[in-house]
Structures are given as structure tokens and as C-alpha cells.
Amino acid sequence: MGSPGGVADRCRVAFSRGSVTGAIGDLVTVVPLIVGLALLTEVSLPHVLVGFGVFQILWGVAYGLPLSVEPMKALAAMGIAGVIGYAELALAGLVLGIVLLVIGLSGTLAVVERWVGDPVIRGVQFAVGLLLFETGVRLVLEDPAFGAAGVAIAGGAAVAGYRNAGGVAVIVGCVAVAVWTGGLPTPTLPGAPPAPAIAGAIGRDAAEGIFAQLAMTIGNAALATSLILADRLDADVPPDDLSTSMGVMNLLAVPLGGIPMCHGCDGVAGKHAFGARTGGANVVVGVGYLAAALVATTTLLAAFPVSMVGAVLAAVAVSLGGSVTASSNRPLSVGVGILAVVSNLGVAALVGAVVHLAWDRRGGSP
């Protein structure tokens, strides 16, 4: 990748108040999704937190920018909704790691993007939002009292002017409830990583997740992230460099118990909005993740009020689904989302890509 981000002559890592507050910006969608996965699948939360901590620090130092490290949202949503299991999640992360690495090193990201298209990317985001919203509402209704408490905390944060931090506030509330009922956890090293049966995960579900996530990653995690780094931080980070770093990240993290991870424009925007300007924010949040991994015990997680997490997932879903309004072909994007609900996310993304290509070749406009 050479000198990532074109920042060879600037201060890559600096620590200030903005580094601490900016770290919060990347937690808004990350924490609810990884906690949701840990509660509803066989994902090991301590190992996931270690993966996020290590790569937050690594990319913060390497790029010298408040670059985000997020779960691959399409795959995370499918896991939370029960569409795929941990083995399929891990297999998809490894396959996407190879694909993204090849795309990045060969400099062919722009070519792949033309095949997928912005309307399909927005449609997948909309579909992910619908999946998460349905799951979030279902979890809230399992224990309406805790669900209402989650909604109240998030709503209170919004009224107080901290709408973007509402999800983090709810998770803090969940931790408080878990500690109150289960006691303070004893710091423990994560131990050996889990070993999912990846060979048995080869099949249609994993393939559908891979295709849907690839569409979303190309648009949101590579191209859009490159643009927002240029707009907000005047940094030149080629999308192919971001694709390469995502490939490396998944090939190293997933075998060690991590989940599929990517960069993302939302995380960069969140960090910037909260004051982050250098990779110092990544170091701060990375150290926080590593510390949390020591106390994210099974006992603590078992005491989590799942319905409160459901309220956060529903809020994240609304934010993700709202991106459909920015689509260059809104009917196609909405169609992709609806098709994902009645069939599945992978089929919807594939059909959307075919329709987009046919429409584009005819020179049509929505």
C-alpha cells in the first residue's frame, strides 16, 4: 500500500480531547452489532473485541487518520436475524478477505463497482436495515419492559442533543443491568479462539451473504470512505488501498475468532463529527476494546437484557435503511430491499445487479 492515505509528511497520531470524544463516533453502530451477534450466535465477544482493538490501533497508526473499523453489516445482520450461523459468517469473512485483497492489489475496484452499481449498494443497505429492524422489534417484544427502557434511553439521548450516542448509552445501560444482576466480572484472558466448522458451511447461504456483502463493501467501505476522507480530512486514500487493508484484516482476524470487518464512511463521519482528526482516536478506541475484552465474560453476557439491545438494533436499522433516499435509482433500490425480505439478501443483490446493468446499457434514467 506504500504510504497509506498520503500522510507521510503529516502528524499521523496525535492525542487530544478530540481523540477521546472522536472514539465514540465509531462505537455507534459497532457495539450494538457485535453485542447482538454475541448474544444471538456462537460468536465469542472477547475474541471479536480483540480483533477490533488490534486493527483500530493498526490502521490508526498506518494511515494516520481516524479510519473506521466496523462489522461487515450485511453479514452481521444476517447472523443476528438467524439467516446464517457463525460458521457461514467465518467462511464469508475468509472468502471476502481473499476477494478484497485481490481486487485491491490488482487495482480493479472501479471495474467491480461499475458492475454492481450505486442503486444495488443502496438497496442492500436498505435490505440490511429491514432485516435489523424486524429483528430489533422482535427482541423488544420479548420483554417489553426492558425494550421500553432501551427506547427511553435512546430517546432521552436524542432529546438531550446526543442522538448519535443513543445506542452507546443503551449498551452502557445494559452493562449496568448485567453487573447489577450478575456481579462484577473478573478480568480474564480470552483463551483459545473458537473453531467453527467452516467446511460444513459451504453452501447457498454463505454464497448469498458473500455476494450481498461484497456489493455493500465496495460502495460504502471503499469508494465512499475514500471520498469522505478526502472531503473531511483532505487525505488521499485510494479505494484500492482500503480494499487491500480490508482483505488483510479479515484473513488475519477471522481465523483468530474475529468476525468479518471492514472500513466504512459512516464510522469516519462519526469520528470526525465527534472531533477526531488523526489516528489517535483509533488508538484510544482500540485500547478500550482490548480492555473490554478482558471483562466480556460469558456470565456478564448472559445477564444482558436482550430486549434493550433490540431497541438499539432497531435504531441502527433506521439509520442504515435511510440511505436508500440517496440512491440514483430509488425504485430499483427499494425493489432490492423488498425482494430481500420476501426471498433473501443474496438473491436480491444479484437480481438488482443484473437489472442495473441492463438499465445502464439501455441508457435509462430512473
DOKOL-142058 format. One record per atom (N, C-alpha, C): residue in one letter; x, y, z. Coordinates in steps of 0.2 Angstrom, whole numbers, padded with zeros to 4 digits, always signed. Last residue first. Layout:
# DOKOL-142058
AXYZ;...
# end
This chain:
# DOKOL-142058
P-0169+0034-0070;P-0175+0032-0066;P-0180+0038-0066;S-0164+0031-0087;S-0164+0035-0080;S-0170+0034-0076;G-0155+0020-0098;G-0161+0023-0095;G-0159+0027-0089;G-0146+0015-0107;G-0145+0022-0106;G-0152+0025-0102;R-0145+0002-0108;R-0150+0005-0112;R-0150+0012-0111;R-0135-0001-0098;R-0134-0002-0105;R-0139+0001-0110;D-0143+0001-0086;D-0137+0006-0088;D-0135+0005-0095;W-0152-0009-0087;W-0154-0002-0087;W-0149+0002-0089;A-0143-0020-0085;A-0147-0020-0091;A-0150-0012-0092;L-0137-0017-0073;L-0133-0017-0079;L-0137-0017-0085;H-0148-0018-0065;H-0144-0011-0065;H-0140-0011-0072;V-0152-0031-0066;V-0157-0026-0068;V-0153-0019-0069;V-0141-0037-0060;V-0142-0039-0067;V-0147-0033-0070;A-0141-0032-0047;A-0135-0030-0051;A-0137-0032-0059;G-0153-0037-0042;G-0153-0030-0043;G-0147-0028-0048;V-0150-0050-0042;V-0156-0048-0047;V-0155-0041-0048;L-0141-0050-0032;L-0139-0052-0038;L-0144-0050-0044;A-0148-0045-0021;A-0142-0041-0023;A-0140-0043-0030;A-0158-0055-0019;A-0160-0048-0021;A-0154-0044-0024;V-0150-0066-0016;V-0153-0066-0022;V-0155-0059-0024;G-0145-0061-0004;G-0140-0063-0009;G-0144-0063-0016;L-0156-0060+0005;L-0152-0054+0003;L-0147-0055-0003;N-0171-0068-0001;N-0165-0067+0003;N-0161-0062+0000;S-0187-0065-0001;S-0183-0070-0004;S-0177-0071+0001;V-0194-0054+0005;V-0198-0060+0003;V-0194-0066+0000;V-0183-0046+0008;V-0187-0048+0013;V-0191-0054+0011;A-0177-0044-0005;A-0173-0047+0001;A-0177-0049+0006;L-0187-0037-0011;L-0185-0043-0013;L-0181-0047-0008;I-0185-0024-0004;I-0192-0028-0004;I-0190-0036-0006;G-0173-0020-0009;G-0174-0021-0001;G-0180-0026+0000;V-0174-0019-0022;V-0169-0024-0020;V-0171-0026-0012;G-0184-0009-0023;G-0185-0016-0025;G-0181-0021-0023;V-0176+0002-0018;V-0182-0001-0014;V-0184-0008-0016;S-0168+0002-0029;S-0165+0001-0023;S-0170-0002-0018;L-0177+0005-0040;L-0173-0001-0040;L-0170-0003-0033;P-0182+0018-0036;P-0186+0012-0037;P-0182+0005-0037;R-0170+0026-0035;R-0173+0024-0029;R-0178+0018-0030;N-0156+0028-0041;N-0162+0024-0044;N-0166+0022-0039;S-0147+0034-0033;S-0148+0037-0040;S-0153+0033-0044;S-0151+0036-0016;S-0150+0032-0022;S-0151+0035-0028;A-0154+0042-0004;A-0148+0045-0008;A-0147+0041-0015;T-0163+0034+0002;T-0165+0041-0001;T-0160+0044-0005;V-0157+0024+0008;V-0160+0022+0001;V-0162+0029-0002;S-0152+0027+0020;S-0148+0028+0015;S-0151+0027+0008;G-0161+0022+0029;G-0162+0028+0027;G-0158+0030+0021;G-0156+0010+0034;G-0161+0010+0029;G-0162+0016+0026;L-0147+0014+0044;L-0145+0011+0038;L-0150+0011+0032;S-0156+0020+0053;S-0151+0024+0050;S-0148+0021+0044;V-0164+0009+0056;V-0167+0015+0053;V-0162+0020+0050;A-0155+0001+0062;A-0158-0001+0056;A-0161+0005+0052;V-0152+0007+0074;V-0147+0007+0069;V-0150+0005+0062;A-0164+0005+0080;A-0162+0012+0079;A-0157+0012+0073;A-0165-0008+0081;A-0170-0005+0078;A-0168+0002+0076;L-0154-0010+0090;L-0153-0013+0083;L-0159-0010+0079;V-0159-0004+0102;V-0153-0001+0098;V-0153-0004+0091;A-0169-0013+0105;A-0171-0006+0104;A-0165-0003+0100;G-0161-0025+0107;G-0166-0025+0102;G-0168-0017+0100;V-0155-0022+0119;V-0151-0022+0113;V-0155-0022+0107;M-0167-0024+0127;M-0164-0017+0127;M-0159-0016+0121;S-0168-0037+0126;S-0173-0033+0123;S-0171-0026+0123;V-0158-0043+0133;V-0158-0043+0126;V-0163-0038+0123;P-0149-0038+0146;P-0156-0038+0144;P-0156-0037+0136;F-0136-0050+0151;F-0138-0044+0147;F-0145-0044+0145;A-0131-0061+0157;A-0135-0056+0161;A-0138-0050+0157;A-0122-0066+0148;A-0129-0070+0149;A-0134-0066+0153;L-0112-0058+0149;L-0116-0058+0143;L-0122-0061+0144;L-0106-0061+0161;L-0109-0054+0160;L-0113-0054+0154;T-0103-0075+0159;T-0108-0073+0164;T-0110-0066+0163;T-0093-0073+0149;T-0099-0077+0147;T-0105-0075+0152;T-0085-0057+0149;T-0086-0064+0151;T-0093-0067+0149;A-0077-0045+0146;A-0083-0048+0142;A-0084-0055+0143;V-0065-0041+0151;V-0071-0042+0156;V-0077-0044+0152;L-0056-0041+0141;L-0054-0044+0147;L-0060-0045+0152;A-0062-0033+0131;A-0061-0040+0130;A-0059-0044+0136;A-0060-0020+0136;A-0066-0023+0137;A-0066-0030+0136;A-0047-0018+0132;A-0048-0018+0139;A-0055-0022+0141;L-0048-0018+0118;L-0044-0023+0121;L-0045-0023+0129;Y-0056-0006+0117;Y-0059-0013+0115;Y-0055-0018+0118;G-0048+0004+0122;G-0054+0002+0125;G-0057-0004+0123;V-0038+0003+0112;V-0036+0001+0119;V-0042+0000+0123;G-0046+0008+0101;G-0043+0001+0101;G-0041-0001+0108;V-0049+0021+0105;V-0054+0016+0105;V-0052+0009+0105;V-0036+0026+0104;V-0040+0027+0110;V-0045+0021+0111;V-0032+0024+0091;V-0028+0021+0097;V-0032+0021+0103;N-0041+0031+0084;N-0041+0024+0084;N-0037+0021+0089;A-0037+0044+0088;A-0044+0042+0090;A-0044+0034+0090;G-0025+0045+0082;G-0025+0045+0089;G-0032+0042+0092;G-0026+0048+0068;G-0026+0041+0070;G-0026+0040+0078;T-0035+0063+0069;T-0029+0059+0067;T-0030+0052+0069;R-0047+0069+0072;R-0044+0072+0066;R-0037+0068+0064;A-0063+0069+0080;A-0057+0065+0078;A-0054+0068+0072;G-0075+0075+0084;G-0069+0078+0085;G-0062+0075+0083;F-0087+0069+0080;F-0086+0069+0087;F-0079+0072+0089;A-0086+0069+0066;A-0091+0074+0070;A-0090+0074+0077;H-0076+0060+0065;H-0075+0067+0063;H-0080+0071+0066;K-0083+0048+0068;K-0077+0050+0072;K-0076+0058+0071;G-0093+0048+0059;G-0095+0049+0066;G-0089+0051+0070;A-0087+0047+0047;A-0091+0053+0048;A-0092+0054+0055;V-0081+0034+0049;V-0077+0040+0048;V-0080+0047+0049;G-0093+0027+0049;G-0088+0027+0055;G-0084+0033+0055;D-0098+0029+0037;D-0102+0031+0042;D-0097+0032+0048;C-0089+0023+0028;C-0089+0030+0028;C-0093+0033+0034;G-0078+0010+0034;G-0084+0012+0032;G-0085+0020+0033;H-0069-0006+0033;H-0069+0001+0034;H-0077+0003+0033;C-0074-0022+0041;C-0072-0018+0035;C-0071-0011+0037;M-0074-0039+0045;M-0074-0032+0047;M-0072-0028+0041;P-0080-0055+0052;P-0079-0051+0046;P-0079-0043+0047;I-0073-0057+0068;I-0079-0058+0063;I-0077-0054+0057;G-0061-0068+0076;G-0064-0062+0075;G-0070-0063+0070;G-0054-0079+0078;G-0060-0078+0082;G-0064-0072+0081;L-0043-0081+0070;L-0042-0080+0077;L-0048-0078+0081;P-0048-0081+0057;P-0045-0087+0060;P-0044-0087+0067;V-0051-0067+0056;V-0057-0072+0056;V-0054-0078+0059;A-0039-0059+0055;A-0044-0059+0061;A-0048-0065+0062;L-0033-0061+0043;L-0029-0062+0049;L-0034-0063+0055;L-0042-0059+0033;L-0038-0065+0033;L-0034-0066+0039;N-0047-0046+0037;N-0051-0052+0038;N-0047-0059+0037;M-0035-0038+0034;M-0038-0038+0041;M-0043-0044+0042;V-0033-0040+0021;V-0028-0042+0026;V-0031-0043+0032;G-0044-0034+0015;G-0043-0041+0014;G-0038-0043+0019;M-0043-0021+0020;M-0049-0025+0022;M-0048-0032+0021;S-0032-0017+0013;S-0032-0017+0020;S-0037-0021+0023;T-0037-0017+0000;T-0031-0021+0002;T-0031-0022+0009;S-0047-0007+0000;S-0049-0014-0001;S-0043-0019+0001;L-0039+0004+0002;L-0044+0002+0008;L-0046-0005+0007;D-0032+0004-0010;D-0028+0003-0003;D-0033+0001+0002;D-0043+0007-0018;D-0039+0000-0019;D-0035-0001-0013;P-0046+0020-0015;P-0051+0015-0013;P-0047+0008-0014;P-0033+0030-0009;P-0036+0027-0014;P-0040+0021-0012;V-0033+0044+0000;V-0033+0037+0002;V-0036+0033-0004;D-0028+0059+0004;D-0029+0055-0002;D-0028+0048-0001;A-0037+0070+0014;A-0032+0065+0014;A-0034+0061+0007;D-0045+0080+0020;D-0041+0082+0014;D-0035+0077+0014;L-0055+0077+0028;L-0048+0077+0031;L-0043+0079+0026;R-0067+0077+0021;R-0067+0079+0028;R-0060+0081+0031;D-0065+0073+0008;D-0069+0079+0009;D-0068+0081+0016;A-0056+0062+0009;A-0054+0067+0005;A-0058+0074+0007;L-0064+0054+0017;L-0058+0055+0019;L-0055+0061+0016;I-0075+0052+0008;I-0076+0056+0014;I-0069+0058+0017;L-0069+0044-0002;L-0072+0051-0004;L-0073+0055+0003;S-0066+0032+0004;S-0061+0036+0001;S-0063+0043+0000;T-0079+0028+0008;T-0074+0030+0013;T-0068+0034+0010;A-0084+0026-0005;A-0087+0031-0001;A-0082+0033+0005;L-0076+0015-0009;L-0077+0021-0013;L-0079+0027-0008;A-0076+0006+0004;A-0070+0008+0000;A-0071+0014-0004;A-0088+0004+0010;A-0082+0003+0014;A-0076+0005+0010;N-0099+0006+0001;N-0098+0010+0007;N-0091+0010+0011;G-0095-0001-0011;G-0098+0005-0011;G-0097+0009-0005;I-0090-0013-0007;I-0087-0009-0012;I-0089-0002-0012;T-0099-0018+0003;T-0092-0016+0005;T-0088-0012-0001;M-0110-0021-0004;M-0110-0016+0001;M-0103-0013+0003;A-0106-0031-0012;A-0109-0025-0015;A-0109-0020-0010;L-0102-0041-0003;L-0097-0038-0007;L-0099-0031-0010;Q-0114-0044+0004;Q-0109-0040+0007;Q-0104-0037+0003;A-0120-0052-0006;A-0123-0046-0004;A-0118-0041+0000;F-0110-0062-0008;F-0112-0058-0014;F-0115-0051-0011;I-0110-0068+0005;I-0104-0065+0002;I-0106-0060-0004;G-0123-0072+0006;G-0120-0067+0011;G-0114-0064+0008;E-0124-0082-0004;E-0128-0076-0004;E-0126-0071+0000;A-0114-0091+0001;A-0113-0088-0005;A-0118-0082-0006;A-0120-0096+0013;A-0114-0092+0013;A-0113-0088+0007;D-0132-0102+0008;D-0132-0096+0012;D-0126-0092+0013;R-0127-0112-0001;R-0130-0107-0003;R-0130-0101+0001;G-0110-0118+0005;G-0117-0119+0003;G-0120-0112+0001;I-0100-0122+0018;I-0100-0121+0011;I-0107-0123+0008;A-0100-0127+0031;A-0103-0120+0030;A-0104-0119+0023;G-0091-0137+0033;G-0099-0139+0033;G-0103-0132+0031;A-0079-0130+0034;A-0080-0135+0029;A-0088-0136+0028;I-0080-0124+0047;I-0081-0120+0040;I-0082-0124+0034;A-0085-0125+0061;A-0085-0130+0056;A-0086-0127+0049;P-0075-0114+0071;P-0081-0115+0068;P-0080-0121+0062;A-0067-0113+0085;A-0066-0116+0079;A-0072-0118+0075;P-0062-0099+0095;P-0067-0104+0093;P-0065-0107+0086;P-0046-0097+0102;P-0051-0095+0098;P-0056-0100+0097;A-0041-0098+0120;A-0041-0101+0113;A-0047-0099+0109;G-0042-0083+0129;G-0041-0090+0128;G-0041-0092+0121;P-0045-0070+0134;P-0050-0073+0130;P-0048-0081+0129;L-0042-0068+0152;L-0039-0068+0145;L-0044-0072+0141;T-0052-0058+0163;T-0050-0065+0161;T-0047-0064+0154;P-0058-0050+0178;P-0054-0050+0171;P-0051-0056+0169;T-0073-0054+0184;T-0066-0055+0185;T-0062-0055+0178;P-0088-0043+0184;P-0084-0049+0181;P-0076-0049+0183;L-0099-0040+0197;L-0093-0038+0193;L-0089-0043+0190;G-0116-0047+0195;G-0109-0045+0198;G-0104-0043+0194;G-0128-0049+0189;G-0123-0055+0189;G-0116-0053+0192;T-0135-0038+0191;T-0138-0044+0192;T-0133-0050+0192;W-0127-0027+0189;W-0131-0027+0195;W-0134-0034+0196;V-0121-0030+0177;V-0117-0030+0183;V-0121-0031+0189;A-0133-0029+0168;A-0129-0036+0169;A-0125-0036+0175;V-0136-0016+0170;V-0140-0021+0172;V-0137-0027+0173;A-0124-0010+0164;A-0126-0008+0171;A-0131-0014+0174;V-0125-0015+0151;V-0119-0017+0156;V-0121-0016+0163;C-0136-0008+0147;C-0136-0015+0148;C-0131-0018+0152;G-0131+0006+0148;G-0137+0004+0152;G-0137-0004+0153;V-0122+0005+0138;V-0120+0006+0144;V-0125+0004+0149;I-0131+0003+0127;I-0127-0003+0129;I-0124-0002+0136;V-0137+0016+0128;V-0141+0010+0129;V-0137+0004+0131;A-0127+0024+0124;A-0130+0025+0130;A-0134+0019+0132;V-0125+0019+0111;V-0119+0018+0116;V-0122+0019+0123;G-0136+0024+0105;G-0135+0017+0105;G-0130+0015+0110;G-0135+0038+0106;G-0140+0035+0110;G-0139+0027+0111;A-0126+0046+0100;A-0123+0042+0105;A-0128+0038+0109;N-0134+0053+0091;N-0129+0048+0088;N-0126+0044+0093;R-0141+0062+0099;R-0144+0056+0096;R-0139+0051+0093;Y-0139+0072+0109;Y-0134+0067+0108;Y-0137+0060+0104;G-0149+0080+0114;G-0145+0083+0108;G-0139+0078+0107;A-0158+0076+0122;A-0153+0080+0125;A-0148+0082+0120;V-0166+0068+0114;V-0169+0074+0116;V-0163+0079+0119;A-0157+0057+0112;A-0159+0061+0106;A-0162+0068+0109;A-0157+0052+0125;A-0151+0055+0122;A-0152+0059+0116;G-0170+0048+0126;G-0168+0053+0130;G-0161+0056+0128;G-0171+0038+0116;G-0175+0044+0115;G-0172+0050+0120;A-0162+0029+0123;A-0160+0031+0116;A-0164+0038+0115;I-0170+0027+0134;I-0163+0029+0135;I-0161+0032+0128;A-0182+0022+0129;A-0182+0028+0133;A-0175+0031+0133;V-0178+0010+0123;V-0181+0015+0119;V-0181+0022+0122;G-0175+0003+0134;G-0170+0004+0129;G-0172+0010+0125;A-0187+0002+0141;A-0181+0006+0144;A-0176+0007+0139;A-0194-0006+0132;A-0196+0001+0133;A-0191+0005+0136;G-0187-0018+0134;G-0187-0015+0127;G-0189-0007+0128;F-0190-0020+0147;F-0183-0019+0146;F-0183-0015+0139;A-0204-0023+0145;A-0202-0018+0150;A-0195-0016+0148;P-0205-0033+0135;P-0207-0026+0133;P-0205-0021+0138;D-0197-0044+0129;D-0198-0042+0136;D-0199-0034+0135;E-0200-0047+0116;E-0199-0052+0120;E-0199-0050+0128;L-0200-0035+0109;L-0207-0038+0111;L-0206-0044+0116;V-0187-0033+0106;V-0190-0028+0111;V-0197-0031+0113;L-0185-0043+0096;L-0182-0044+0103;L-0185-0039+0108;R-0193-0038+0086;R-0195-0045+0089;R-0191-0045+0096;V-0186-0026+0083;V-0193-0026+0086;V-0195-0032+0089;G-0174-0032+0078;G-0174-0027+0084;G-0181-0027+0087;T-0178-0039+0067;T-0175-0042+0072;T-0176-0038+0079;E-0183-0028+0059;E-0188-0034+0061;E-0185-0038+0067;F-0171-0021+0058;F-0177-0018+0061;F-0182-0023+0063;L-0163-0029+0051;L-0161-0027+0058;L-0167-0025+0061;L-0169-0030+0038;L-0168-0036+0042;L-0167-0034+0050;L-0169-0016+0034;L-0176-0020+0036;L-0175-0026+0040;G-0156-0014+0033;G-0160-0010+0038;G-0166-0014+0040;V-0153-0023+0023;V-0150-0024+0029;V-0154-0020+0035;A-0160-0016+0013;A-0162-0023+0015;A-0159-0024+0022;F-0153-0004+0012;F-0160-0004+0014;F-0162-0011+0016;Q-0141-0009+0007;Q-0141-0006+0014;Q-0148-0005+0016;V-0145-0014-0005;V-0143-0019+0000;V-0143-0016+0007;G-0148-0002-0011;G-0153-0007-0010;G-0151-0012-0005;R-0136+0004-0012;R-0141+0007-0008;R-0146+0002-0006;I-0130-0005-0021;I-0127-0004-0015;I-0132-0001-0010;V-0139-0003-0032;V-0139-0010-0029;V-0136-0009-0022;P-0136+0010-0036;P-0143+0008-0034;P-0143+0001-0030;D-0122+0009-0039;D-0124+0013-0033;D-0131+0011-0031;G-0115-0006-0045;G-0119+0000-0046;G-0122+0003-0040;V-0108-0018-0051;V-0113-0018-0045;V-0117-0012-0046;W-0100-0014-0061;W-0104-0020-0062;W-0110-0020-0057;R-0093-0003-0056;R-0097-0002-0062;R-0102-0008-0063;E-0085-0010-0046;E-0091-0005-0044;E-0095-0004-0050;V-0076-0017-0054;V-0081-0021-0050;V-0087-0016-0048;V-0068-0006-0058;V-0072-0010-0063;V-0077-0014-0060;A-0063-0001-0046;A-0068+0004-0050;A-0072-0001-0055;L-0055-0011-0042;L-0061-0009-0038;L-0066-0005-0042;T-0043-0015-0047;T-0049-0016-0051;T-0055-0015-0048;G-0029-0017-0042;G-0032-0010-0044;G-0038-0011-0048;S-0024-0028-0037;S-0024-0028-0044;S-0027-0021-0047;L-0025-0026-0023;L-0018-0027-0026;L-0018-0026-0034;G-0039-0026-0022;G-0035-0020-0020;G-0028-0021-0024;I-0043-0039-0027;I-0046-0033-0030;I-0041-0027-0029;V-0037-0047-0018;V-0035-0047-0025;V-0037-0041-0028;L-0043-0043-0006;L-0036-0042-0006;L-0034-0042-0014;L-0056-0046-0008;L-0054-0039-0007;L-0047-0038-0008;V-0055-0060-0009;V-0058-0056-0015;V-0055-0049-0014;I-0050-0064+0004;I-0046-0065-0002;I-0048-0061-0008;G-0061-0059+0012;G-0054-0057+0013;G-0049-0058+0007;L-0071-0066+0007;L-0071-0059+0006;L-0064-0056+0007;V-0067-0079+0013;V-0068-0078+0006;V-0068-0071+0004;L-0068-0075+0027;L-0061-0078+0023;L-0062-0077+0016;G-0081-0072+0029;G-0076-0067+0030;G-0069-0069+0027;A-0088-0083+0025;A-0089-0077+0021;A-0083-0072+0022;L-0084-0091+0036;L-0082-0093+0029;L-0082-0087+0025;A-0090-0085+0047;A-0082-0085+0046;A-0080-0087+0039;L-0103-0086+0044;L-0100-0080+0045;L-0093-0080+0044;E-0104-0100+0044;E-0105-0096+0037;E-0103-0089+0038;A-0102-0102+0058;A-0098-0105+0053;A-0098-0101+0046;Y-0113-0095+0064;Y-0106-0092+0065;Y-0101-0095+0059;G-0126-0094+0051;G-0123-0096+0058;G-0116-0093+0058;I-0139-0084+0044;I-0133-0088+0044;I-0130-0089+0051;V-0151-0080+0049;V-0151-0082+0042;V-0145-0086+0041;G-0153-0073+0061;G-0153-0081+0061;G-0153-0084+0054;A-0151-0060+0062;A-0158-0062+0060;A-0158-0070+0060;I-0137-0060+0065;I-0142-0058+0070;I-0149-0060+0069;G-0133-0064+0052;G-0131-0068+0058;G-0136-0066+0063;M-0137-0053+0044;M-0139-0060+0043;M-0138-0065+0048;A-0130-0043+0050;A-0137-0043+0050;A-0140-0050+0049;A-0117-0046+0047;A-0119-0046+0054;A-0127-0046+0054;L-0117-0046+0033;L-0116-0052+0036;L-0118-0052+0043;A-0120-0032+0032;A-0124-0036+0028;A-0124-0043+0032;K-0109-0026+0039;K-0115-0025+0041;K-0120-0030+0038;M-0094-0031+0045;M-0097-0031+0039;M-0105-0031+0040;P-0090-0019+0059;P-0093-0026+0056;P-0095-0025+0049;E-0077-0008+0056;E-0084-0009+0058;E-0085-0017+0056;V-0066+0005+0059;V-0066-0002+0058;V-0073-0005+0061;S-0061+0020+0051;S-0066+0016+0054;S-0064+0009+0054;L-0048+0032+0054;L-0051+0027+0049;L-0056+0022+0053;P-0042+0045+0056;P-0047+0042+0060;P-0051+0037+0056;L-0025+0042+0051;L-0032+0045+0050;L-0037+0041+0055;G-0013+0035+0049;G-0013+0042+0052;G-0019+0046+0052;Y-0012+0023+0044;Y-0015+0028+0039;Y-0014+0035+0042;A-0005+0016+0054;A-0003+0015+0047;A-0006+0021+0043;V-0012+0020+0066;V-0005+0021+0065;V-0003+0021+0058;G-0025+0015+0063;G-0024+0022+0065;G-0017+0024+0064;W-0023+0002+0060;W-0025+0006+0054;W-0024+0013+0056;L-0019-0003+0073;L-0015-0004+0067;L-0017+0001+0062;I-0030+0000+0081;I-0024+0003+0083;I-0019+0003+0076;Q-0040-0007+0075;Q-0041+0000+0076;Q-0034+0003+0077;F-0035-0020+0076;F-0035-0017+0070;F-0037-0009+0070;V-0036-0023+0090;V-0029-0023+0086;V-0029-0019+0080;G-0050-0021+0093;G-0045-0017+0096;G-0038-0017+0092;F-0056-0031+0085;F-0057-0024+0083;F-0052-0019+0087;G-0050-0042+0091;G-0049-0041+0084;G-0050-0033+0082;V-0055-0041+0104;V-0048-0041+0102;V-0046-0039+0095;L-0069-0042+0101;L-0066-0036+0104;L-0059-0035+0103;V-0069-0056+0097;V-0071-0051+0092;V-0068-0044+0095;H-0065-0062+0109;H-0061-0063+0103;H-0062-0057+0098;P-0076-0059+0117;P-0069-0057+0119;P-0065-0057+0113;L-0087-0065+0110;L-0087-0057+0111;L-0079-0055+0113;S-0088-0077+0099;S-0085-0075+0105;S-0084-0068+0106;V-0104-0083+0091;V-0098-0078+0091;V-0095-0077+0098;E-0115-0090+0090;E-0109-0093+0094;E-0103-0089+0094;T-0128-0078+0093;T-0125-0083+0089;T-0119-0086+0093;L-0134-0068+0101;L-0138-0072+0097;L-0135-0077+0092;L-0124-0061+0108;L-0130-0063+0111;L-0134-0069+0107;A-0115-0058+0098;A-0113-0062+0103;A-0119-0065+0107;L-0123-0050+0089;L-0120-0056+0087;L-0118-0061+0093;G-0125-0039+0098;G-0131-0043+0096;G-0128-0049+0093;V-0112-0034+0100;V-0115-0037+0106;V-0121-0041+0103;I-0110-0030+0087;I-0106-0035+0089;I-0109-0038+0096;L-0120-0020+0085;L-0120-0026+0081;L-0116-0031+0084;P-0117-0010+0096;P-0124-0014+0095;P-0123-0020+0091;V-0104-0007+0092;V-0105-0010+0098;V-0112-0014+0098;V-0105+0000+0079;V-0101-0006+0080;V-0103-0010+0086;T-0112+0011+0079;T-0115+0005+0075;T-0111-0001+0077;V-0105+0019+0088;V-0112+0020+0087;V-0115+0014+0084;L-0091+0020+0089;L-0095+0015+0093;L-0102+0014+0091;D-0086+0030+0082;D-0085+0023+0079;D-0089+0018+0083;G-0088+0041+0091;G-0091+0041+0084;G-0091+0034+0081;I-0079+0039+0101;I-0086+0037+0102;I-0090+0037+0096;A-0067+0045+0097;A-0068+0037+0098;A-0075+0035+0098;G-0069+0058+0099;G-0070+0055+0092;G-0070+0048+0092;T-0066+0060+0112;T-0073+0061+0110;T-0074+0058+0103;V-0052+0057+0111;V-0056+0054+0116;V-0064+0054+0114;S-0048+0066+0101;S-0046+0059+0101;S-0050+0055+0105;G-0051+0078+0106;G-0055+0076+0101;G-0053+0068+0099;R-0042+0080+0116;R-0049+0079+0118;R-0053+0076+0113;S-0028+0071+0109;S-0031+0077+0112;S-0038+0075+0114;F-0014+0065+0101;F-0019+0064+0106;F-0021+0071+0109;A-0010+0059+0085;A-0009+0064+0090;A-0015+0063+0095;V-0002+0052+0071;V-0006+0050+0078;V-0004+0056+0083;R+0004+0058+0060;R+0000+0053+0059;R-0005+0052+0066;C+0007+0074+0054;C+0007+0070+0061;C+0002+0065+0060;R+0013+0072+0037;R+0009+0075+0042;R+0010+0071+0049;D+0020+0066+0027;D+0023+0072+0029;D+0018+0075+0035;A+0012+0054+0023;A+0019+0053+0025;A+0022+0060+0028;V+0000+0052+0019;V+0001+0056+0025;V+0008+0056+0028;G-0008+0045+0010;G-0004+0050+0008;G-0002+0055+0013;G-0014+0033+0014;G-0018+0039+0015;G-0014+0045+0013;P+0001+0024+0016;P-0007+0024+0016;P-0009+0031+0017;S+0013+0022+0006;S+0012+0026+0012;S+0004+0027+0012;G+0011+0006+0000;G+0015+0012+0000;G+0014+0015+0007;M+0004-0006+0000;M+0000+0000+0000;M+0004+0006+0000;
# end
